[in-house]
Amino acid sequence: MDPVEEKISRYIADNILFSKHGYPHPLDASFLENGIIDSMNVLELVMFVEENYGFKVADEDIVPDNFDSVTLLAQFIRRKQALKV
């Protein structure tokens, strides 16, 4: 697993799902459709991204295309990091 996906899935497992057995879903599983996170947890993920990846998440970036699976969130983080270079 890529380090970005690993860090995201570990954060969700530990801080949102409170799972001692890791992230129990496929990385591309929809957070909202599968009840993995709710709208309040999205705000937690925004803070996680800002604190761990060093950029501010704009309000217009908080959409399902960026925040609805581990895979989509990792892709969003990589795109933002590429813009910082």
Secondary structure, DSSP 4 states (H G I P E B T S, - for coil): --HHHHHHHHHHHHHTS--TT---S-TTS-TTTTTS--HHHHHHHHHHHHHHHS-PPPGGG-SHHHHSSHHHHHHHHHHHHHHH-
